[in-house]
Amino acid sequence: MRNIPEPSYQTPTARRMTGRRTVFAMLVLVSFFALATLMAMTLAPGGFGFFKATMFLCFLLTLPWTIIGFWNAVIGLLTMRLVKNPAAFVCPIDTGDDTKRLTSKTALLSCVRDEDPTDLESRLNAMLAGLVRTGEATAFSLYILSDTSREEIAFDEQKLVERLSRQWSTDICVTYRRRTDNSGFKAGNIEDFCDRWGVKHDFALVLDADSYMSADAILGLVRRMEANPKLGILQSLVVGLPTDSAFARIFQFGMRLGMRSYTMGSAWWQGDCGPYWGHNALLRIKPFMEQCRLPTLPGSGPLSGSILSHDQVEATLMRRAGYEVRVLPQEGGSYEENPPHLLEFIRRDLRWCQGNLQYASLLGLPKLKLVSRIQLLLAMLMFIGSPAWIGFMISAALAGLSSGDTPLFHPTTGYSLFFIIMGMVFAPKLATVLDIISRPDLRNAFGGPFRILLGTLIEIAYAAMLAPVMAMAHTLFIGGLIFGKTIGWGAQGRHVEQLPLGLATSRLWPQTLFGLLGIAWISTQSLADIWPVIPIAAGPLLAIPFAIGSSSPRLGLLAIKSSLWRTPEEANPPAELVPLALKALREEANVIQVDSESLHIPPQREPVRAEA
């Protein structure tokens, strides 16, 4: 192992971080009690029977995630508008010296399972080429860590490694290892790397099969890790790659709007107890090997055994060991792909749901930081909020049917509460929109104010439809966990393709039924009183046509041609994306009347499809 210099650097004092966290906790608690009081006043007419009491309790369960997201957005917006260098303000670590050669050894960990080798090769080739151009390639080694279960894909992986080795081995060592049992899932895959090769490296950059990072972004993480010896995990801010999927395009636009203000605000109070999202992040190998081995959860059933959502647990263990965990909330050079259609989006979310609920067994781990325990609890509440939200709606419907002529709620406080909650839910997106529109460079990069505002309005409607569909999926899945249902860790579908009617119907009929029942109940009520809940029923009712339509390749191309939901990488493609030959960039280039040949974008190869 090489000796890494230990320069001093300035971070907020422990007293200042305690002050920030105290302020944030007070804001959350005051908001919680204020909204709880407003809901109690809203439900007061006719007194509290069983159904109204259930509504109130379910409402309280949905509040923490909503309130925290709101205050993260407010603090994030203030930071972005009032601070000269917002990212450095909330992540105040030494950035390192980019005039000096790297002194560390970093392993690039490409974790794959039944993935398309063609897409994987394209991304890895581009990353390695970028590192070679920097002259720092010898500080890196690539490990393709395969958990592939299909022999034909494993064969293609081996051929891929042979090609990468022939091209890059004089600069970067390429190693391939395949496991066949997938024990411990992705965390077990990385643990196996640590046991075999961990001592040869100082750091490890964790990459998913859909991850892509520019050389500048990688070097930036490594230099910061070298310069800050107590930094254990450094998470980059990940954005979606330009996509020709209509579903992913709108979703990524919404995430792009909400992520920056939310992450900036959360980093302000979380500080050195930051998040780790499991990919596009740099780990300090030695403490990770010594302190971050995941326990096997005792008992039987889907919430026992290996932990599916490993990342946040590893972050809490790293922080317990005395090392900092931080997120660098600045966009640029760190990318991922998002699910191309609704069914794959649901499947990914359910894996996270099962993994996050496993945290219940870990809340009592000794010597965890208080912030770390809160993060584990919030990760659980993110999904527990879905059945609570569904329970609220069902209880409201039953309370309305049994209330007779007695008003179900007080209209003045009820409508006030509705608009407050909606404002809080969409605050992260609206905060970033305000920041984007106020900055000419960002305003133009996102397509101009008209496209930004129109795209945001449509995305909000899209999110309003998607939310109840996802809440139903979470609720049914959590109910199934009680009876032993599990999701496991299978291959992910990543290609744009039209969903067949039969498949969409077989997966989404419960949402459709819920929507039908909701519309039937709405038809018995006064529209003047319950109009805000119409989207809650309309979203699930339209789940099947929404899934099929948003998966259409033709609609994806129309979305690009509309210039709506454009991101800066599409308006002005950075050099690191050119080698990926993304179809979305070729189409976008036609829209903005730029000759594809002038961008040197090569023809796209047909992908080799892997079964989901």
C-alpha positions as CSV (number, residue, x, y, z in Angstrom):
1,M,0.0,0.0,0.0
2,R,1.3,3.5,-0.8
3,N,1.5,6.2,1.8
4,I,-1.1,8.9,1.2
5,P,-0.3,12.4,2.4
6,E,-2.4,13.8,5.2
7,P,-2.9,17.5,4.6
8,S,-5.1,19.5,7.0
9,Y,-8.4,20.9,5.8
10,Q,-11.2,22.9,7.3
11,T,-14.6,21.5,8.0
12,P,-17.5,22.8,10.1
13,T,-16.8,22.2,13.7
14,A,-18.8,19.6,15.7
15,R,-20.5,22.4,17.5
16,R,-21.6,24.0,14.2
17,M,-22.9,20.7,12.8
18,T,-24.8,20.1,16.1
19,G,-26.3,23.5,15.7
20,R,-27.4,22.8,12.1
21,R,-28.9,19.5,13.1
22,T,-30.7,21.1,16.0
23,V,-32.2,23.8,13.8
24,F,-33.3,21.2,11.2
25,A,-34.8,19.0,13.9
26,M,-36.8,21.9,15.3
27,L,-38.1,22.9,11.8
28,V,-39.2,19.3,11.2
29,L,-40.8,18.9,14.6
30,V,-42.6,22.2,14.5
31,S,-43.9,21.4,11.0
32,F,-45.0,18.0,12.1
33,F,-47.1,19.2,15.0
34,A,-48.5,22.1,13.0
35,L,-49.7,19.8,10.2
36,A,-50.9,17.2,12.7
37,T,-53.0,20.0,14.4
38,L,-54.3,21.2,11.1
39,M,-55.4,17.6,10.2
40,A,-57.1,17.2,13.6
41,M,-59.0,20.4,13.0
42,T,-59.9,19.2,9.5
43,L,-61.3,15.9,10.7
44,A,-63.1,17.4,13.8
45,P,-66.6,17.7,12.3
46,G,-68.7,14.8,13.6
47,G,-66.0,13.7,16.0
48,F,-63.4,11.0,15.8
49,G,-64.7,7.5,15.0
50,F,-62.6,4.5,14.0
51,F,-62.2,5.5,10.4
52,K,-61.2,9.1,11.2
53,A,-58.8,7.9,13.8
54,T,-57.2,5.6,11.3
55,M,-57.0,8.5,8.8
56,F,-55.2,10.6,11.3
57,L,-52.7,7.9,12.2
58,C,-52.0,7.1,8.6
59,F,-51.5,10.8,7.9
60,L,-48.9,11.1,10.6
61,L,-46.9,8.2,9.1
62,T,-46.7,10.0,5.8
63,L,-45.5,13.3,7.2
64,P,-41.8,12.7,8.1
65,W,-40.7,12.1,4.5
66,T,-42.7,15.0,3.1
67,I,-41.6,17.5,5.7
68,I,-37.9,16.5,5.5
69,G,-38.0,16.8,1.7
70,F,-39.6,20.2,2.0
71,W,-37.0,21.6,4.4
72,N,-34.1,20.0,2.4
73,A,-35.4,21.9,-0.7
74,V,-35.8,25.2,1.2
75,I,-32.3,25.0,2.6
76,G,-30.9,23.8,-0.7
77,L,-32.5,26.7,-2.6
78,L,-31.1,29.2,-0.1
79,T,-27.7,27.7,-0.4
80,M,-27.8,27.7,-4.2
81,R,-28.9,31.3,-4.3
82,L,-26.9,32.8,-1.5
83,V,-23.6,30.9,-1.5
84,K,-20.9,31.5,-4.1
85,N,-19.8,27.8,-4.2
86,P,-22.7,25.8,-2.8
87,A,-21.1,22.4,-3.3
88,A,-18.0,23.3,-1.4
89,F,-20.1,25.0,1.3
90,V,-22.0,21.8,2.1
91,C,-19.1,19.4,1.3
92,P,-16.2,21.4,2.7
93,I,-13.3,19.1,2.0
94,D,-9.9,19.6,0.4
95,T,-10.3,19.2,-3.3
96,G,-6.7,18.0,-3.8
97,D,-4.0,19.3,-6.1
98,D,-4.7,18.5,-9.8
99,T,-1.2,19.6,-10.8
100,K,0.3,16.5,-9.0
101,R,0.3,12.9,-10.0
102,L,-2.0,10.5,-8.1
103,T,-0.2,8.6,-5.4
104,S,-3.0,6.0,-4.7
105,K,-4.2,2.8,-6.4
106,T,-7.9,2.7,-7.3
107,A,-9.9,-0.3,-8.4
108,L,-12.8,0.3,-10.8
109,L,-15.5,-2.2,-9.8
110,S,-18.0,-3.0,-12.5
111,C,-20.7,-5.1,-10.8
112,V,-22.8,-7.0,-13.4
113,R,-25.4,-9.7,-13.5
114,D,-26.9,-11.0,-16.7
115,E,-26.3,-7.6,-18.4
116,D,-26.0,-6.7,-22.1
117,P,-22.2,-7.1,-22.8
118,T,-22.4,-4.7,-25.8
119,D,-23.6,-1.7,-23.7
120,L,-21.2,-2.6,-20.9
121,E,-18.3,-2.7,-23.3
122,S,-19.2,0.7,-24.8
123,R,-19.3,2.3,-21.3
124,L,-16.1,0.7,-20.0
125,N,-14.2,1.4,-23.2
126,A,-15.1,5.1,-23.0
127,M,-14.1,5.3,-19.3
128,L,-10.8,3.6,-19.8
129,A,-10.0,5.7,-22.9
130,G,-10.7,8.9,-20.9
131,L,-8.4,7.8,-18.0
132,V,-5.6,6.9,-20.5
133,R,-5.9,10.4,-22.0
134,T,-5.4,12.0,-18.6
135,G,-2.0,10.2,-18.2
136,E,-3.2,8.8,-14.9
137,A,-4.3,5.4,-16.1
138,T,-1.6,3.4,-14.3
139,A,-3.2,4.4,-11.0
140,F,-6.3,2.4,-11.9
141,S,-7.3,-1.3,-12.4
142,L,-10.5,-2.5,-13.8
143,Y,-12.4,-5.5,-12.2
144,I,-15.4,-6.9,-13.9
145,L,-17.2,-8.6,-11.1
146,S,-19.8,-10.9,-12.7
147,D,-22.7,-12.7,-10.9
148,T,-24.1,-13.7,-14.2
149,S,-26.2,-16.9,-14.2
150,R,-26.6,-17.4,-17.9
151,E,-23.8,-19.2,-19.7
152,E,-24.2,-17.5,-23.0
153,I,-23.9,-14.1,-21.4
154,A,-20.9,-15.2,-19.4
155,F,-19.2,-16.3,-22.6
156,D,-19.8,-12.9,-24.1
157,E,-18.4,-11.3,-20.9
158,Q,-15.2,-13.3,-21.3
159,K,-14.8,-12.2,-24.9
160,L,-15.5,-8.6,-23.8
161,V,-12.7,-8.9,-21.2
162,E,-10.3,-10.3,-23.9
163,R,-11.0,-7.3,-26.1
164,L,-10.6,-4.8,-23.3
165,S,-7.3,-6.4,-22.2
166,R,-5.9,-6.4,-25.7
167,Q,-6.7,-2.7,-26.0
168,W,-5.9,-1.3,-22.6
169,S,-3.7,-3.8,-20.6
170,T,-0.5,-1.8,-21.2
171,D,-2.1,1.1,-19.2
172,I,-4.8,-0.5,-17.1
173,C,-4.9,-4.1,-15.7
174,V,-8.3,-5.7,-16.6
175,T,-9.5,-8.6,-14.3
176,Y,-12.6,-10.7,-14.8
177,R,-14.1,-12.8,-12.0
178,R,-17.4,-14.7,-12.2
179,R,-19.4,-16.1,-9.3
180,T,-22.2,-18.5,-9.9
181,D,-24.0,-18.5,-6.5
182,N,-24.8,-14.7,-6.2
183,S,-24.5,-15.0,-2.4
184,G,-24.9,-11.8,-0.6
185,F,-26.1,-10.2,-3.8
186,K,-24.2,-7.1,-4.8
187,A,-22.7,-6.6,-1.4
188,G,-21.4,-10.1,-1.5
189,N,-20.0,-9.5,-4.9
190,I,-17.9,-6.5,-3.6
191,E,-17.0,-8.4,-0.4
192,D,-15.5,-11.2,-2.6
193,F,-13.4,-8.6,-4.4
194,C,-12.2,-7.2,-1.1
195,D,-11.2,-10.7,0.1
196,R,-9.3,-11.5,-3.1
197,W,-7.7,-8.2,-4.2
198,G,-8.7,-5.5,-1.7
199,V,-5.2,-5.2,0.0
200,K,-3.7,-4.2,-3.4
201,H,-5.7,-1.0,-3.6
202,D,-6.3,2.2,-1.6
203,F,-9.7,3.0,-3.0
204,A,-12.5,1.4,-5.0
205,L,-14.9,3.1,-7.4
206,V,-18.2,1.2,-7.3
207,L,-20.0,1.1,-10.6
208,D,-23.3,-0.6,-11.6
209,A,-23.7,-2.1,-15.1
210,D,-25.5,1.1,-16.2
211,S,-23.0,3.5,-14.5
212,Y,-20.8,5.8,-16.5
213,M,-18.3,8.4,-15.3
214,S,-16.0,10.8,-17.0
215,A,-12.3,10.8,-16.3
216,D,-12.5,14.2,-14.8
217,A,-15.2,13.1,-12.4
218,I,-13.3,10.0,-11.4
219,L,-10.1,11.9,-10.9
220,G,-11.9,14.5,-8.9
221,L,-13.2,11.9,-6.4
222,V,-9.8,10.2,-6.1
223,R,-8.0,13.5,-5.5
224,R,-10.4,14.5,-2.8
225,M,-10.1,11.1,-1.2
226,E,-6.3,11.3,-1.2
227,A,-6.4,14.8,0.3
228,N,-8.8,13.9,3.1
229,P,-7.5,10.8,5.1
230,K,-10.6,10.6,7.3
231,L,-13.0,10.5,4.3
232,G,-14.4,6.9,4.0
233,I,-17.0,7.2,1.3
234,L,-17.5,10.0,-1.3
235,Q,-20.7,9.9,-3.2
236,S,-21.0,11.7,-6.5
237,L,-24.3,13.3,-7.6
238,V,-25.7,11.0,-10.3
239,V,-27.8,12.1,-13.2
240,G,-29.6,10.2,-15.9
241,L,-28.0,9.5,-19.3
242,P,-29.9,11.0,-22.3
243,T,-32.6,8.5,-23.1
244,D,-35.0,7.8,-25.9
245,S,-37.5,6.3,-23.5
246,A,-40.5,8.6,-23.0
247,F,-41.1,7.1,-19.5
248,A,-37.5,7.6,-18.4
249,R,-37.1,11.0,-20.1
250,I,-39.9,12.6,-18.1
251,F,-38.8,10.9,-14.9
252,Q,-35.2,11.9,-15.3
253,F,-36.3,15.5,-15.9
254,G,-38.2,15.5,-12.7
255,M,-35.3,13.9,-10.8
256,R,-32.9,16.4,-12.3
257,L,-35.1,19.2,-11.0
258,G,-35.6,17.7,-7.5
259,M,-32.2,16.1,-6.9
260,R,-29.9,19.2,-6.7
261,S,-31.9,21.2,-4.1
262,Y,-32.8,18.1,-2.1
263,T,-29.2,16.8,-2.0
264,M,-27.8,20.3,-1.3
265,G,-30.2,20.8,1.6
266,S,-29.7,17.3,3.1
267,A,-25.9,17.7,2.9
268,W,-26.1,20.9,4.9
269,W,-27.3,19.1,8.0
270,Q,-26.1,15.6,7.4
271,G,-22.5,16.7,6.8
272,D,-20.1,13.8,7.5
273,C,-23.0,11.4,8.0
274,G,-24.0,11.6,4.3
275,P,-25.6,9.1,2.0
276,Y,-24.1,6.3,-0.1
277,W,-26.3,5.2,-3.0
278,G,-24.3,2.0,-3.9
279,H,-22.8,3.2,-7.2
280,N,-20.8,6.1,-8.7
281,A,-19.1,6.5,-5.3
282,L,-15.5,6.1,-4.1
283,L,-14.7,3.9,-1.1
284,R,-11.6,3.8,1.1
285,I,-10.8,0.1,1.0
286,K,-9.0,-0.6,4.3
287,P,-11.8,0.6,6.7
288,F,-14.4,-0.7,4.3
289,M,-12.9,-4.2,4.5
290,E,-12.5,-3.9,8.3
291,Q,-15.7,-2.2,9.3
292,C,-18.4,-2.6,6.6
293,R,-19.0,-6.3,6.3
294,L,-22.7,-6.7,6.4
295,P,-24.3,-9.0,9.0
296,T,-26.6,-11.9,7.9
297,L,-30.0,-11.1,9.4
298,P,-31.3,-13.8,11.7
299,G,-34.6,-15.6,11.3
300,S,-36.5,-16.8,8.3
301,G,-38.6,-15.1,5.7
302,P,-38.0,-12.3,3.2
303,L,-36.6,-9.8,5.8
304,S,-33.9,-12.1,7.0
305,G,-30.7,-13.4,5.4
306,S,-28.6,-11.2,3.1
307,I,-29.3,-7.5,3.0
308,L,-30.6,-6.3,-0.4
309,S,-30.2,-2.5,0.2
310,H,-26.6,-2.7,1.3
311,D,-25.5,0.9,0.6
312,Q,-26.9,2.9,3.5
313,V,-26.0,0.2,6.0
314,E,-22.4,0.3,4.8
315,A,-22.5,4.1,5.1
316,T,-23.6,3.9,8.7
317,L,-20.9,1.3,9.5
318,M,-18.2,3.5,7.9
319,R,-19.4,6.5,10.0
320,R,-19.4,4.4,13.1
321,A,-15.8,3.5,12.4
322,G,-14.9,7.2,12.6
323,Y,-14.7,7.9,8.9
324,E,-16.7,10.6,7.1
325,V,-19.3,9.8,4.5
326,R,-20.1,12.7,2.2
327,V,-22.0,13.5,-1.0
328,L,-20.6,16.0,-3.5
329,P,-23.7,17.7,-4.7
330,Q,-22.5,19.1,-8.0
331,E,-23.7,17.9,-11.4
332,G,-21.3,16.7,-14.1
333,G,-19.6,13.6,-15.3
334,S,-21.5,11.0,-13.2
335,Y,-24.3,9.2,-15.0
336,E,-26.7,6.2,-14.8
337,E,-29.6,4.7,-16.8
338,N,-33.1,4.7,-15.4
339,P,-35.8,2.0,-16.1
340,P,-37.2,2.4,-19.6
341,H,-40.8,1.5,-18.6
342,L,-43.2,1.4,-15.7
343,L,-42.9,-2.3,-15.0
344,E,-39.2,-2.3,-14.7
345,F,-39.4,0.9,-12.5
346,I,-41.8,-0.9,-10.2
347,R,-39.6,-4.0,-10.0
348,R,-36.5,-1.9,-9.1
349,D,-38.5,-0.1,-6.4
350,L,-39.8,-3.3,-4.9
351,R,-36.3,-4.6,-4.5
352,W,-35.4,-1.3,-2.6
353,C,-38.6,-1.7,-0.6
354,Q,-37.7,-5.2,0.7
355,G,-34.1,-4.1,1.3
356,N,-35.0,-1.0,3.2
357,L,-37.5,-2.8,5.4
358,Q,-34.7,-5.1,6.5
359,Y,-33.2,-2.1,8.3
360,A,-35.7,-2.8,11.2
361,S,-33.2,-5.4,12.4
362,L,-30.3,-2.9,12.3
363,L,-31.7,0.1,14.1
364,G,-30.3,-1.3,17.4
365,L,-26.8,-1.8,16.2
366,P,-24.4,-0.6,18.9
367,K,-22.5,2.7,18.6
368,L,-24.2,4.0,15.5
369,K,-24.4,7.8,15.2
370,L,-27.8,9.3,15.9
371,V,-28.0,10.7,12.4
372,S,-27.2,7.3,11.0
373,R,-30.1,5.7,12.9
374,I,-32.4,8.4,11.7
375,Q,-31.3,7.8,8.1
376,L,-32.1,4.0,8.4
377,L,-35.5,4.9,9.9
378,L,-36.3,7.4,7.2
379,A,-35.3,4.8,4.5
380,M,-38.0,2.5,6.0
381,L,-40.6,5.3,6.3
382,M,-40.1,6.1,2.6
383,F,-41.9,2.8,1.8
384,I,-44.1,2.4,4.9
385,G,-45.6,5.7,3.9
386,S,-47.2,4.0,0.8
387,P,-49.5,1.6,2.7
388,A,-50.2,4.5,5.2
389,W,-51.3,6.7,2.3
390,I,-53.5,3.9,0.8
391,G,-54.9,3.3,4.3
392,F,-55.7,7.0,4.6
393,M,-57.6,7.0,1.3
394,I,-59.6,3.8,2.0
395,S,-60.5,5.0,5.5
396,A,-61.6,8.4,4.1
397,A,-63.8,6.6,1.6
398,L,-65.4,4.4,4.3
399,A,-65.7,7.4,6.7
400,G,-67.6,9.3,3.9
401,L,-69.9,6.4,3.3
402,S,-70.7,6.0,7.0
403,S,-71.0,9.7,7.9
404,G,-74.5,10.3,6.5
405,D,-75.2,14.0,6.3
406,T,-72.4,14.9,8.7
407,P,-69.5,16.7,6.8
408,L,-66.4,14.5,6.6
409,F,-64.0,17.4,7.0
410,H,-63.9,21.1,7.6
411,P,-63.5,22.6,4.1
412,T,-61.4,25.6,5.0
413,T,-58.7,23.8,6.9
414,G,-59.0,20.8,4.5
415,Y,-58.2,22.7,1.4
416,S,-55.5,24.7,3.1
417,L,-53.9,21.4,4.3
418,F,-54.2,19.9,0.8
419,F,-52.4,22.8,-0.9
420,I,-49.7,23.0,1.8
421,I,-49.0,19.2,1.5
422,M,-48.9,19.5,-2.3
423,G,-46.5,22.4,-2.1
424,M,-44.2,20.5,0.3
425,V,-44.2,17.4,-1.9
426,F,-43.2,19.3,-5.0
427,A,-40.9,21.8,-3.2
428,P,-37.6,20.2,-4.3
429,K,-38.5,20.4,-7.9
430,L,-39.9,23.9,-7.7
431,A,-36.9,25.1,-5.8
432,T,-34.5,23.9,-8.5
433,V,-36.8,25.3,-11.2
434,L,-36.5,28.7,-9.6
435,D,-32.7,28.4,-9.5
436,I,-32.5,27.3,-13.1
437,I,-34.7,30.0,-14.5
438,S,-32.7,32.7,-12.6
439,R,-29.5,31.6,-14.2
440,P,-29.1,32.4,-18.0
441,D,-26.7,29.5,-18.7
442,L,-28.9,26.9,-17.0
443,R,-32.1,28.4,-18.4
444,N,-30.8,28.1,-22.0
445,A,-29.3,24.6,-21.3
446,F,-32.7,23.3,-20.2
447,G,-34.4,24.7,-23.3
448,G,-35.5,28.1,-22.2
449,P,-38.2,29.3,-19.7
450,F,-41.2,28.3,-21.8
451,R,-40.0,24.7,-22.2
452,I,-38.9,24.5,-18.6
453,L,-42.2,25.6,-17.2
454,L,-44.3,23.6,-19.6
455,G,-42.1,20.5,-19.1
456,T,-42.4,21.0,-15.3
457,L,-46.2,21.2,-15.4
458,I,-46.5,18.0,-17.4
459,E,-43.9,16.3,-15.2
460,I,-46.0,17.2,-12.1
461,A,-49.0,15.7,-13.7
462,Y,-47.0,12.6,-14.6
463,A,-45.7,12.4,-11.0
464,A,-49.3,12.8,-9.7
465,M,-50.4,9.8,-11.8
466,L,-47.3,7.7,-11.0
467,A,-47.5,8.2,-7.2
468,P,-50.7,6.3,-6.5
469,V,-49.6,3.5,-8.9
470,M,-46.4,3.1,-7.0
471,A,-48.1,3.4,-3.6
472,M,-50.4,0.5,-4.6
473,A,-47.4,-1.6,-5.8
474,H,-45.6,-0.9,-2.5
475,T,-48.6,-1.7,-0.4
476,L,-49.4,-5.0,-2.2
477,F,-45.7,-6.0,-2.0
478,I,-45.4,-5.2,1.7
479,G,-48.5,-7.2,2.3
480,G,-47.0,-10.1,0.4
481,L,-43.8,-10.0,2.5
482,I,-45.9,-11.1,5.5
483,F,-46.7,-14.3,3.6
484,G,-43.1,-14.9,2.4
485,K,-43.1,-13.1,-1.0
486,T,-39.7,-11.9,-2.0
487,I,-38.2,-10.1,-5.0
488,G,-34.5,-11.3,-5.1
489,W,-31.9,-9.7,-7.4
490,G,-32.5,-10.5,-11.0
491,A,-31.3,-9.0,-14.3
492,Q,-32.7,-5.6,-15.1
493,G,-34.4,-4.6,-18.3
494,R,-32.7,-1.6,-19.8
495,H,-33.9,-1.3,-23.5
496,V,-36.7,0.7,-24.9
497,E,-39.4,-1.6,-26.1
498,Q,-43.2,-1.6,-26.3
499,L,-44.9,-3.4,-23.4
500,P,-47.5,-6.0,-24.6
501,L,-51.0,-5.5,-23.4
502,G,-51.1,-8.9,-21.7
503,L,-48.0,-8.3,-19.6
504,A,-49.1,-4.8,-18.5
505,T,-52.6,-6.1,-17.6
506,S,-51.2,-9.0,-15.6
507,R,-49.0,-6.7,-13.5
508,L,-51.2,-3.7,-13.2
509,W,-54.8,-5.0,-12.8
510,P,-54.8,-4.3,-9.0
511,Q,-54.1,-0.6,-9.7
512,T,-56.8,-0.6,-12.3
513,L,-59.3,-2.1,-9.9
514,F,-58.4,0.4,-7.2
515,G,-58.9,3.2,-9.7
516,L,-62.3,1.8,-10.7
517,L,-63.4,1.6,-7.0
518,G,-62.1,5.1,-6.5
519,I,-64.1,6.5,-9.4
520,A,-67.2,4.7,-8.3
521,W,-66.8,6.3,-4.8
522,I,-66.2,9.7,-6.3
523,S,-69.4,9.4,-8.3
524,T,-71.4,9.3,-5.1
525,Q,-69.8,12.4,-3.7
526,S,-70.1,16.1,-4.4
527,L,-67.3,17.0,-6.8
528,A,-67.0,20.4,-5.2
529,D,-65.9,18.7,-2.0
530,I,-63.6,15.9,-3.3
531,W,-62.1,17.2,-6.6
532,P,-58.5,17.0,-5.3
533,V,-58.7,13.2,-5.0
534,I,-59.7,12.7,-8.6
535,P,-56.1,12.3,-9.8
536,I,-55.5,9.7,-7.0
537,A,-58.2,7.5,-8.7
538,A,-57.4,8.5,-12.3
539,G,-53.7,7.5,-12.0
540,P,-54.3,3.8,-11.1
541,L,-57.3,3.6,-13.4
542,L,-55.1,4.6,-16.4
543,A,-52.1,2.6,-15.2
544,I,-52.3,0.0,-18.0
545,P,-52.5,2.5,-21.0
546,F,-50.0,4.7,-19.2
547,A,-47.5,1.9,-19.0
548,I,-48.0,0.8,-22.6
549,G,-48.0,4.3,-24.0
550,S,-45.0,5.5,-22.1
551,S,-43.0,2.5,-23.2
552,S,-43.5,3.2,-26.9
553,P,-40.3,3.8,-28.8
554,R,-42.2,6.1,-31.1
555,L,-43.4,8.2,-28.3
556,G,-39.9,8.4,-26.9
557,L,-38.7,9.9,-30.2
558,L,-41.6,12.3,-30.3
559,A,-40.7,13.4,-26.8
560,I,-37.2,14.2,-28.0
561,K,-38.5,16.1,-31.0
562,S,-40.8,18.1,-28.8
563,S,-37.7,19.5,-27.0
564,L,-39.5,19.2,-23.8
565,W,-37.7,17.7,-20.7
566,R,-34.4,18.6,-22.3
567,T,-31.3,18.4,-20.1
568,P,-28.0,20.2,-20.5
569,E,-26.2,17.1,-21.8
570,E,-28.7,17.0,-24.7
571,A,-28.5,20.7,-25.6
572,N,-24.7,20.6,-25.5
573,P,-23.4,17.0,-25.3
574,P,-20.2,16.8,-23.3
575,A,-17.2,15.1,-24.9
576,E,-17.4,12.1,-22.6
577,L,-20.8,11.1,-23.9
578,V,-19.9,11.1,-27.6
579,P,-18.3,7.6,-27.5
580,L,-21.5,6.0,-26.1
581,A,-23.3,6.7,-29.4
582,L,-26.6,7.4,-27.6
583,K,-29.6,7.4,-29.8
584,A,-31.1,10.2,-27.8
585,L,-28.2,12.5,-28.6
586,R,-28.4,11.7,-32.3
587,E,-32.1,12.5,-32.4
588,E,-31.6,15.6,-30.3
589,A,-28.8,16.8,-32.6
590,N,-31.3,16.6,-35.5
591,V,-33.9,18.6,-33.5
592,I,-31.4,21.4,-32.8
593,Q,-30.2,21.3,-36.4
594,V,-26.7,20.2,-35.6
595,D,-25.0,17.9,-38.1
596,S,-24.4,14.5,-36.4
597,E,-21.1,14.1,-38.2
598,S,-19.8,17.4,-36.7
599,L,-20.4,15.9,-33.3
600,H,-18.4,12.7,-34.3
601,I,-21.2,10.5,-33.1
602,P,-20.7,7.0,-34.6
603,P,-23.5,4.8,-35.7
604,Q,-25.3,3.0,-32.9
605,R,-24.8,-0.7,-32.7
606,E,-27.7,-3.0,-32.2
607,P,-27.7,-4.1,-28.6
608,V,-27.5,-7.8,-27.5
609,R,-30.6,-8.2,-25.4
610,A,-30.6,-10.0,-22.0
611,E,-33.7,-11.4,-20.6
612,A,-35.2,-9.6,-17.6
